[in-house]
Amino acid sequence: MSALRVYDVRVNPSRRAPEKLPSKPPQLRAIEGGKSARVAAVHSPLKAKTSFGFLFLCSVVLITSLVVVLVLNTNVTKGSYEIAKLQTQIRQVDQDIQTKQEQLRRTQADLPNRAAELGLVAAANAEVINITSYVATITGEMIGGAAARGAR
């Protein structure tokens, strides 16, 4: 008995044994008075679940939006470089067109002199045949129109 300790347990008469819990929770009752009825008892709030799912969803949306912005920005930059390159090509083509037009004007202005050097003379009666309508014109007169073609 030396290893066991014996405690003297005395029941305090001022303490009562706990009462049995009711099988049903008490019904909530409205207290009279005031503008609106107030509830006498309040249930404890529900325990909050973890917010991992919500934080994961927010992070996925954030990362996705950042990737989309990066891709769009890259495409816009690429497009602006292409536009600058095409505008440079357009300016170069415009300069080439102006150069060719100036050469054409000079050649047209020099054409009568070159023809005279070769011994060519301007034609008195110019004859022109229009291939699409099969109409020949000699100094303004129309020869062989649609009626002449139907008579053949």
GINORFEN-V393521 format. One record per residue. N is the residue number from 0. RES is the residue in three letters. PHI is phi in whole degrees, 0 to 359 (none if undefined). PSI is psi in whole degrees, 0 to 359 (none if undefined). Layout:
n=N res=RES phi=PHI psi=PSI
n=N res=RES phi=PHI psi=PSI
//
This chain:
n=0 res=MET phi=none psi=355
n=1 res=SER phi=288 psi=333
n=2 res=ALA phi=282 psi=337
n=3 res=LEU phi=264 psi=139
n=4 res=ARG phi=254 psi=142
n=5 res=VAL phi=248 psi=129
n=6 res=TYR phi=256 psi=143
n=7 res=ASP phi=267 psi=106
n=8 res=VAL phi=259 psi=117
n=9 res=ARG phi=243 psi=142
n=10 res=VAL phi=273 psi=127
n=11 res=ASN phi=284 psi=122
n=12 res=PRO phi=293 psi=338
n=13 res=SER phi=283 psi=340
n=14 res=ARG phi=268 psi=134
n=15 res=ARG phi=254 psi=163
n=16 res=ALA phi=290 psi=146
n=17 res=PRO phi=295 psi=144
n=18 res=GLU phi=283 psi=157
n=19 res=LYS phi=289 psi=143
n=20 res=LEU phi=287 psi=145
n=21 res=PRO phi=291 psi=152
n=22 res=SER phi=290 psi=329
n=23 res=LYS phi=246 psi=143
n=24 res=PRO phi=291 psi=152
n=25 res=PRO phi=294 psi=144
n=26 res=GLN phi=287 psi=147
n=27 res=LEU phi=281 psi=137
n=28 res=ARG phi=238 psi=144
n=29 res=ALA phi=276 psi=138
n=30 res=ILE phi=266 psi=134
n=31 res=GLU phi=288 psi=150
n=32 res=GLY phi=112 psi=157
n=33 res=GLY phi=79 psi=183
n=34 res=LYS phi=293 psi=315
n=35 res=SER phi=232 psi=161
n=36 res=ALA phi=285 psi=139
n=37 res=ARG phi=255 psi=152
n=38 res=VAL phi=271 psi=139
n=39 res=ALA phi=282 psi=322
n=40 res=ALA phi=236 psi=147
n=41 res=VAL phi=238 psi=132
n=42 res=HIS phi=286 psi=153
n=43 res=SER phi=290 psi=149
n=44 res=PRO phi=292 psi=153
n=45 res=LEU phi=290 psi=148
n=46 res=LYS phi=289 psi=137
n=47 res=ALA phi=284 psi=139
n=48 res=LYS phi=279 psi=169
n=49 res=THR phi=293 psi=151
n=50 res=SER phi=259 psi=21
n=51 res=PHE phi=298 psi=316
n=52 res=GLY phi=299 psi=316
n=53 res=PHE phi=295 psi=315
n=54 res=LEU phi=295 psi=322
n=55 res=PHE phi=296 psi=315
n=56 res=LEU phi=298 psi=316
n=57 res=CYS phi=297 psi=318
n=58 res=SER phi=292 psi=323
n=59 res=VAL phi=295 psi=317
n=60 res=VAL phi=296 psi=318
n=61 res=LEU phi=296 psi=313
n=62 res=ILE phi=296 psi=318
n=63 res=THR phi=298 psi=316
n=64 res=SER phi=295 psi=322
n=65 res=LEU phi=295 psi=320
n=66 res=VAL phi=295 psi=317
n=67 res=VAL phi=298 psi=317
n=68 res=VAL phi=297 psi=320
n=69 res=LEU phi=296 psi=316
n=70 res=VAL phi=295 psi=315
n=71 res=LEU phi=298 psi=317
n=72 res=ASN phi=297 psi=319
n=73 res=THR phi=296 psi=317
n=74 res=ASN phi=294 psi=322
n=75 res=VAL phi=295 psi=319
n=76 res=THR phi=296 psi=316
n=77 res=LYS phi=299 psi=317
n=78 res=GLY phi=296 psi=322
n=79 res=SER phi=292 psi=324
n=80 res=TYR phi=295 psi=320
n=81 res=GLU phi=295 psi=320
n=82 res=ILE phi=297 psi=316
n=83 res=ALA phi=298 psi=319
n=84 res=LYS phi=295 psi=316
n=85 res=LEU phi=294 psi=323
n=86 res=GLN phi=294 psi=324
n=87 res=THR phi=296 psi=317
n=88 res=GLN phi=296 psi=321
n=89 res=ILE phi=297 psi=316
n=90 res=ARG phi=299 psi=320
n=91 res=GLN phi=294 psi=318
n=92 res=VAL phi=295 psi=320
n=93 res=ASP phi=299 psi=319
n=94 res=GLN phi=296 psi=320
n=95 res=ASP phi=297 psi=319
n=96 res=ILE phi=296 psi=315
n=97 res=GLN phi=297 psi=321
n=98 res=THR phi=296 psi=315
n=99 res=LYS phi=295 psi=321
n=100 res=GLN phi=295 psi=321
n=101 res=GLU phi=295 psi=319
n=102 res=GLN phi=298 psi=319
n=103 res=LEU phi=297 psi=316
n=104 res=ARG phi=298 psi=317
n=105 res=ARG phi=295 psi=319
n=106 res=THR phi=294 psi=319
n=107 res=GLN phi=294 psi=323
n=108 res=ALA phi=291 psi=328
n=109 res=ASP phi=272 psi=350
n=110 res=LEU phi=299 psi=314
n=111 res=PRO phi=298 psi=323
n=112 res=ASN phi=294 psi=316
n=113 res=ARG phi=294 psi=323
n=114 res=ALA phi=295 psi=321
n=115 res=ALA phi=294 psi=323
n=116 res=GLU phi=297 psi=325
n=117 res=LEU phi=276 psi=352
n=118 res=GLY phi=89 psi=20
n=119 res=LEU phi=273 psi=148
n=120 res=VAL phi=236 psi=147
n=121 res=ALA phi=293 psi=141
n=122 res=ALA phi=287 psi=141
n=123 res=ALA phi=281 psi=316
n=124 res=ASN phi=244 psi=116
n=125 res=ALA phi=267 psi=128
n=126 res=GLU phi=250 psi=133
n=127 res=VAL phi=228 psi=136
n=128 res=ILE phi=243 psi=123
n=129 res=ASN phi=272 psi=116
n=130 res=ILE phi=288 psi=326
n=131 res=THR phi=289 psi=322
n=132 res=SER phi=253 psi=1
n=133 res=TYR phi=54 psi=45
n=134 res=VAL phi=245 psi=129
n=135 res=ALA phi=256 psi=137
n=136 res=THR phi=236 psi=135
n=137 res=ILE phi=236 psi=113
n=138 res=THR phi=46 psi=48
n=139 res=GLY phi=94 psi=343
n=140 res=GLU phi=272 psi=141
n=141 res=MET phi=267 psi=129
n=142 res=ILE phi=238 psi=128
n=143 res=GLY phi=70 psi=70
n=144 res=GLY phi=273 psi=208
n=145 res=ALA phi=292 psi=328
n=146 res=ALA phi=292 psi=321
n=147 res=ALA phi=291 psi=325
n=148 res=ARG phi=291 psi=324
n=149 res=GLY phi=287 psi=336
n=150 res=ALA phi=282 psi=340
n=151 res=ARG phi=295 psi=none
//
